[in-house]
């Protein structure tokens, strides 16, 4: 294995991340104001979790039945603990992560949720207040950071690697979580001497089970590439130099290549909170780095027009060597200010998210081939993972933003071949969260399966689990089961089938 002086990398990562992200400087406290009005309406999706652990042995069946043969665990993760000691976080991406587990079978659905007990969480508990600055939050009395994990909120994704369930936050280490109880089991160290390395929240899994991921030196010029076996062992970790620092959240993967896209939001190291250390450069092209999986030193660089995106769909290579991939764009104002005012109960400006298709041509040219704004803003792209790295006809996103409230209320199916969009709208009082595609047992086609996702109805103040037939999306859920309480809006999740 090529660890390339991992101790030196760790020291560099701690230095660049610690000084800009975790500076001990102090800014005034944000007072938590409470009143009856703010608990009513869409802001409940961004409020503090009621308890640090939740449990519901049986969700109420609203209508329908669990489809025959559909059995497994649906996990989700997102920021939930946002208030402590009279302070509240100032950006949606901050707050301690809470992992949700929904057990789904023909007998119904049960739920448990538990805060991930990170080093940050335990320090905050001991002190009675937030002890570190965050992604977009500045706290009053920070403690000196020991390493990158001092601010690790473990609040972005939850995935299974080998036999371990990992809560992810790309600025630091993965955290091991018990598959059944959700008890935090400690930090995942991939090898001796690698205790606090950045590990992205969006690992990619090949059809043979091999896992790829990255960590970014956001204030430097390097990417850390991880190759992990199906059983969860680290096969290789390598540093890729000359990659501009910036805000990169996700990446794409074909059968032969890894694709990294550097947005036009670049680090400048001049802020206490992490986000404030970045500048939007409207004339700065996005740089795309393509690495050969078999030889990571075999590299090609491309440029695309200025922009910003969080999440990617599928990618594949054509016979002539061109690479095609998809992603959802967003407006920089939405990240820099919109996701702050949203916590204050203010509707931000629309993100104008577009589903975007791009091509990286064998001759070195790159271009945007299509941008789709119909029924936007588009986010949280998903597809049948059996088609990872090859052409997939169907891509699923959230969509249909509304001027009177933030985020999306619908789930969409994009037919890449025809350009048609099929949709189901949960309604004006609902937030549609990421929906995962789960193939039907003995599936006969790419879209033969289910879409499973959570929805917050803020008029009823409940969160529901919805199961839709991917082949008849516009018919709406074939089954809906609801909690008696609402969960804070989260980000990403995973499905672990009982037969997988």
C-alpha positions in Angstrom: 0.0 0.0 0.0 1.2 3.5 -0.8 0.4 5.8 2.1 2.9 8.5 0.9 4.1 9.7 4.3 0.8 9.6 6.0 2.1 11.2 9.1 3.3 14.3 7.2 -0.1 14.5 5.4 -1.9 14.4 8.7 0.2 17.2 10.1 -0.5 19.3 7.0 -4.2 18.5 7.1 -4.4 19.5 10.8 -2.5 22.7 10.1 -4.5 23.9 7.2 -7.8 22.8 8.6 -7.2 23.7 12.2 -6.0 27.3 11.6 -8.8 28.3 9.3 -11.6 26.1 10.4 -11.1 26.0 14.2 -9.5 29.3 15.1 -10.1 30.0 18.8 -11.2 33.6 18.1 -14.5 34.7 19.5 -17.7 36.3 18.1 -20.9 37.2 20.0 -23.3 34.5 21.0 -26.4 33.9 19.0 -29.3 33.9 21.4 -31.9 31.1 21.0 -35.3 32.8 20.9 -38.3 30.6 21.5 -42.0 31.4 20.8 -45.0 29.5 19.8 -45.2 30.9 16.3 -41.8 29.6 15.2 -42.8 26.0 16.0 -45.5 26.2 13.4 -44.9 25.9 9.7 -42.0 24.9 7.5 -39.2 26.0 10.0 -39.9 22.9 12.1 -37.7 21.0 9.6 -34.7 23.0 10.8 -35.4 22.9 14.6 -33.4 21.2 17.3 -34.1 17.5 17.8 -36.3 16.8 20.8 -34.2 14.2 22.4 -30.7 12.7 21.8 -32.3 9.3 21.2 -35.7 8.4 19.7 -37.7 5.2 19.4 -41.0 4.2 17.8 -41.7 0.4 17.8 -44.4 0.8 15.1 -45.1 3.6 12.7 -48.7 4.3 11.9 -49.9 2.9 8.6 -51.5 5.7 6.7 -52.3 3.7 3.6 -51.1 0.8 1.5 -48.9 -2.1 2.5 -45.2 -2.9 2.3 -44.6 -4.6 -1.0 -44.0 -8.3 -0.9 -40.3 -9.2 -0.7 -39.2 -5.7 0.4 -37.4 -6.2 3.7 -34.4 -4.4 5.1 -33.1 -1.4 7.0 -33.3 2.2 5.7 -30.7 4.4 7.4 -30.5 8.2 7.2 -28.2 10.9 8.6 -28.4 14.6 9.1 -27.7 17.6 11.5 -30.1 17.4 14.4 -28.6 18.8 17.6 -28.5 22.6 16.8 -29.0 24.2 20.2 -26.9 24.1 23.3 -26.1 26.4 26.2 -28.2 29.3 24.8 -26.5 29.2 21.4 -27.7 27.8 18.1 -25.8 26.9 15.0 -25.8 29.4 12.1 -25.8 27.2 9.0 -27.9 24.1 8.0 -24.7 22.1 7.5 -23.8 22.4 11.2 -25.3 20.5 14.2 -24.4 17.1 15.5 -25.5 14.2 13.3 -28.3 11.9 14.2 -28.6 8.5 12.5 -32.1 7.2 11.9 -32.8 3.5 11.3 -36.1 2.3 9.9 -36.7 -1.4 9.9 -39.0 -2.3 7.0 -40.8 -5.6 6.5 -44.2 -6.9 5.5 -45.1 -6.5 9.2 -44.6 -2.7 9.0 -41.9 -0.2 10.0 -40.2 0.6 13.3 -37.8 3.5 14.0 -34.8 4.4 16.3 -32.7 7.5 16.1 -29.5 8.3 18.0 -27.0 11.2 18.0 -23.5 10.2 17.0 -21.3 10.6 20.0 -18.3 12.2 18.4 -15.3 13.8 20.1 -17.1 17.1 19.4 -20.4 16.0 20.9 -18.7 14.6 24.1 -16.7 17.9 24.5 -19.9 19.9 24.1 -21.7 17.8 26.6 -19.0 18.2 29.1 -18.7 21.9 28.7 -22.4 22.6 28.3 -21.9 24.7 25.2 -20.6 24.4 21.6 -16.8 24.1 21.8 -15.8 24.5 18.1 -16.6 26.6 15.2 -18.4 24.8 12.4 -18.9 24.8 8.6 -20.7 28.2 8.8 -21.0 28.7 12.6 -18.8 30.8 14.9 -19.1 30.0 18.6 -18.4 32.2 21.6 -16.0 30.0 23.7 -14.1 27.5 21.5 -11.6 25.1 22.8 -8.2 24.7 21.1 -8.6 22.0 18.5 -6.6 18.8 18.9 -7.1 17.6 15.3 -9.6 17.7 12.5 -12.0 15.5 14.5 -12.5 18.3 17.1 -15.2 19.7 14.8 -16.4 16.5 13.3 -20.2 16.4 13.5 -20.6 13.1 11.6 -23.8 14.5 10.1 -23.8 14.0 6.4 -24.2 10.4 5.3 -24.4 6.8 6.7 -23.0 3.9 4.7 -22.0 0.3 5.2 -18.4 -0.7 4.4 -17.7 -4.3 4.9 -19.4 -5.3 8.1 -19.3 -1.7 9.6 -21.8 1.1 9.5 -20.0 4.4 9.1 -21.4 7.9 9.8 -19.6 10.3 7.5 -18.5 14.0 7.5 -15.9 14.8 4.9 -13.8 17.1 7.0 -12.6 14.3 9.3 -12.8 10.6 10.1 -15.7 8.2 9.7 -17.4 7.1 12.9 -18.3 3.5 13.5 -22.0 3.0 14.5 -23.6 -0.2 15.7 -25.9 -1.6 12.9 -28.7 -2.5 15.4 -28.6 0.0 18.3 -26.8 2.9 16.5 -24.4 3.2 19.5 -21.3 5.0 18.5 -18.3 2.6 18.5 -15.5 5.1 17.9 -13.4 6.5 15.0 -12.6 4.5 12.0 -8.9 4.4 11.4 -8.0 2.9 8.0 -4.4 2.1 9.0 -1.9 2.8 11.7 -0.9 6.5 11.6 -4.1 7.6 9.9 -6.4 8.6 12.8 -7.8 11.9 11.6 -7.8 12.0 7.8 -10.6 13.6 5.8 -12.9 11.1 4.3 -15.7 12.2 1.9 -19.4 11.6 2.7 -20.0 10.1 -0.8 -18.0 6.9 -1.4 -18.7 5.1 -4.7 -19.2 1.3 -4.9 -18.3 -0.7 -8.0 -20.6 -3.5 -9.1 -18.0 -6.0 -7.7 -18.1 -4.3 -4.3 -14.8 -2.3 -4.4 -15.2 1.1 -2.8 -13.5 4.3 -3.8 -13.5 7.6 -1.9 -11.5 10.8 -1.5 -10.5 13.3 1.2 -9.7 16.9 0.2 -6.9 19.2 1.4 -9.3 22.1 1.0 -6.7 24.8 1.7 -3.9 23.1 -0.2 -3.3 21.4 -3.5 -4.0 17.7 -2.8 -6.6 14.9 -2.9 -6.3 11.8 -0.9 -7.7 8.8 -2.8 -8.9 5.7 -0.9 -9.4 2.2 -2.5 -11.2 -0.1 -0.1 -12.0 -3.8 -0.6 -15.6 -5.2 -0.5 -14.8 -6.6 3.0 -13.8 -3.1 4.2 -10.0 -3.3 4.2 -7.9 -0.5 2.9 -6.1 -1.6 -0.3 -4.4 1.7 -1.2 -4.3 5.3 -0.2 -2.6 7.7 -2.5 -2.1 11.5 -2.7 -2.9 13.3 -5.9 -1.0 16.6 -6.2 -1.8 19.9 -8.0 -5.6 19.8 -7.3 -6.8 23.3 -6.4 -8.2 23.6 -2.9 -11.9 24.4 -2.7 -15.3 23.1 -1.8 -15.7 19.6 -3.3 -18.4 17.4 -1.8 -18.9 14.6 -4.2 -17.4 12.9 -7.3 -18.3 10.6 -10.2 -17.0 7.2 -11.3 -17.1 5.2 -14.5 -15.9 1.6 -14.9 -12.3 2.8 -15.5 -12.0 6.4 -14.1 -12.6 8.7 -11.1 -13.9 12.2 -12.0 -13.4 15.1 -9.6 -14.9 18.5 -10.3 -13.5 21.6 -8.5 -16.2 24.4 -8.3 -15.5 28.1 -8.7 -15.7 28.5 -4.9 -12.1 28.5 -3.8 -10.4 28.7 -0.4 -8.6 31.9 0.7 -7.8 31.0 4.4 -9.1 34.3 5.9 -12.0 33.2 8.1 -12.8 31.7 11.5 -15.6 29.4 10.2 -14.9 27.1 7.4 -17.3 28.5 4.8 -16.0 32.1 5.3 -12.6 30.9 4.1 -13.9 30.6 0.6 -14.5 33.1 -2.2 -16.8 32.9 -5.2 -14.8 33.5 -8.4 -17.4 34.1 -11.1 -14.8 34.0 -13.9 -12.9 31.0 -12.6 -13.5 27.9 -14.7 -14.3 24.6 -13.0 -11.4 22.2 -13.2 -12.2 18.6 -13.8 -9.6 16.0 -12.9 -9.9 12.4 -14.3 -7.9 9.6 -12.8 -7.4 6.1 -14.2 -8.4 3.6 -11.5 -5.6 1.2 -12.5 -2.9 3.9 -12.4 -3.8 7.0 -10.4 -0.8 8.8 -11.9 -2.5 8.5 -15.3 -4.4 11.8 -15.3 -6.3 14.1 -17.6 -7.5 17.7 -16.7 -10.4 19.5 -18.3 -12.2 22.8 -17.8 -15.9 23.6 -17.7 -17.7 27.0 -17.3 -17.8 28.5 -13.8 -20.3 27.0 -11.4 -21.1 25.2 -8.2 -22.6 21.8 -7.4 -22.9 19.4 -4.5 -24.1 16.1 -5.9 -23.4 13.9 -9.0 -25.5 11.2 -10.7 -24.0 8.4 -12.8 -21.1 8.5 -15.2 -20.1 6.3 -18.1 -17.6 6.0 -21.0 -18.7 5.8 -24.6 -16.9 3.5 -27.1 -15.0 6.4 -28.6 -13.5 7.3 -25.1 -15.7 10.3 -24.3 -16.9 10.4 -20.7 -20.5 11.6 -19.9 -21.7 12.4 -16.4 -24.5 14.3 -14.7 -24.7 16.6 -11.7 -27.1 19.1 -10.0 -26.0 22.7 -10.0 -26.8 25.2 -7.2 -26.4 29.0 -6.8 -23.5 30.1 -4.6 -25.8 32.5 -2.8 -27.8 29.6 -1.6 -24.8 28.0 0.1 -23.2 31.2 1.4 -26.3 33.0 2.7 -29.5 31.0 2.0 -28.6 28.1 4.2 -28.0 30.5 7.0 -31.2 32.5 6.8 -33.2 29.3 6.5 -32.4 28.6 10.2 -33.9 32.0 11.0 -37.2 31.1 9.5 -36.7 33.1 6.4 -37.3 31.8 2.9 -34.0 32.1 0.9 -33.7 33.0 -2.7 -34.3 30.0 -5.0 -31.1 28.0 -5.7 -32.0 27.6 -9.4 -30.7 24.1 -9.3 -30.5 22.5 -12.7 -29.9 18.9 -13.7 -26.8 19.2 -15.9 -25.3 16.7 -18.4 -21.6 17.2 -19.4 -19.1 15.4 -21.7 -15.4 15.2 -21.4 -14.1 14.4 -24.9 -11.2 12.3 -25.7 -9.6 15.2 -27.6 -9.3 17.2 -24.3 -12.4 19.4 -24.8 -15.2 19.5 -22.2 -18.7 21.0 -22.5 -22.1 21.2 -20.9 -24.5 19.4 -23.2 -27.8 20.1 -21.5 -29.2 21.9 -18.4 -32.7 21.0 -17.3 -34.6 23.5 -15.2 -38.1 22.1 -15.6 -39.6 21.4 -12.1 -36.4 22.6 -10.4 -34.6 23.0 -8.1 -33.1 19.5 -8.8 -31.1 17.9 -6.0 -30.1 14.5 -4.4 -29.6 12.5 -7.7 -30.0 8.7 -7.4 -30.0 5.8 -9.8 -30.0 2.0 -9.9 -26.6 1.2 -8.4 -26.4 -2.0 -10.5 -25.7 0.4 -13.4 -22.9 2.2 -11.7 -20.2 3.3 -14.2 -22.3 2.4 -17.3 -25.2 4.1 -19.1 -28.3 4.3 -16.9 -31.5 5.5 -18.5 -33.3 6.7 -15.4 -32.1 9.3 -12.8 -34.2 10.3 -9.8 -34.0 13.6 -8.0 -36.0 15.8 -5.7 -37.6 18.8 -7.3 -40.4 21.5 -7.5 -39.4 24.3 -5.3 -42.1 26.8 -4.1 -41.8 30.5 -3.4 -43.5 30.4 -0.1 -41.2 27.9 1.5 -37.7 26.5 0.9 -36.5 23.3 -0.7 -38.5 20.7 -2.7 -41.8 18.9 -2.4 -41.6 16.4 -5.3 -39.7 13.3 -6.4 -38.8 13.2 -10.1 -37.8 10.5 -12.6 -35.7 11.8 -15.5 -35.7 9.6 -18.6 -32.3 10.3 -20.1 -33.2 8.8 -23.4 -36.4 10.7 -24.1 -36.0 13.8 -21.8 -39.4 13.1 -20.2 -39.8 13.8 -16.5 -42.3 11.9 -14.4 -43.1 13.2 -11.0 -45.1 12.9 -7.8 -45.6 16.0 -5.6 -46.2 15.4 -1.9 -47.8 18.8 -1.6 -47.2 22.4 -0.5 -46.7 21.5 3.2 -44.2 18.7 2.6 -40.5 18.4 2.3 -39.4 15.6 0.0 -36.0 14.2 1.1 -33.6 12.0 -0.8 -35.3 8.9 -2.2 -33.2 5.8 -2.8 -33.7 3.3 -5.6 -34.1 -0.3 -4.3 -34.4 -3.0 -7.0 -37.2 -5.5 -6.8 -36.2 -9.1 -6.1 -35.5 -10.7 -9.5 -35.8 -7.4 -11.3 -36.5 -7.6 -15.0 -35.4 -4.1 -16.0 -33.4 -1.1 -14.8 -36.4 0.7 -13.3 -38.0 -2.4 -11.8 -37.9 -1.5 -8.2 -38.9 0.9 -5.5 -38.1 4.4 -4.4 -37.9 4.7 -0.6 -37.7 8.1 1.1 -38.7 10.2 4.0 -41.1 13.2 3.9 -41.7 15.8 6.5 -45.3 17.2 6.6 -44.9 20.4 8.5 -48.7 21.0 8.8 -49.1 17.7 10.6 -45.6 17.9 12.2 -44.8 14.3 11.3 -42.2 12.5 9.3 -43.3 9.6 7.1 -41.6 6.8 5.1 -42.9 6.5 1.6 -42.5 3.6 -0.9 -43.2 4.3 -4.6 -43.2 2.1 -7.6 -40.3 3.4 -9.8 -42.2 2.3 -12.9 -45.3 4.3 -11.9 -43.9 7.2 -10.0 -46.8 9.6 -10.7 -49.3 7.2 -9.0 -47.7 8.2 -5.7 -46.7 6.0 -2.8 -47.9 2.4 -2.7 -47.3 2.5 1.0 -46.9 5.3 3.6 -46.1 4.9 7.3 -45.8 7.9 9.7 -44.1 8.6 12.9 -46.0 10.4 15.6 -43.3 13.1 15.6 -41.2 15.0 13.1 -37.5 14.6 12.5 -35.1 17.4 11.5 -34.5 17.4 7.8 -31.4 15.4 6.9 -29.2 14.7 4.0 -28.3 11.2 2.9 -28.8 7.5 3.6 -28.4 3.9 2.6 -30.5 0.8 2.2 -29.3 -2.6 3.5 -31.6 -5.4 2.3 -32.1 -8.4 4.4 -31.4 -10.6 1.4 -28.2 -8.6 0.3 
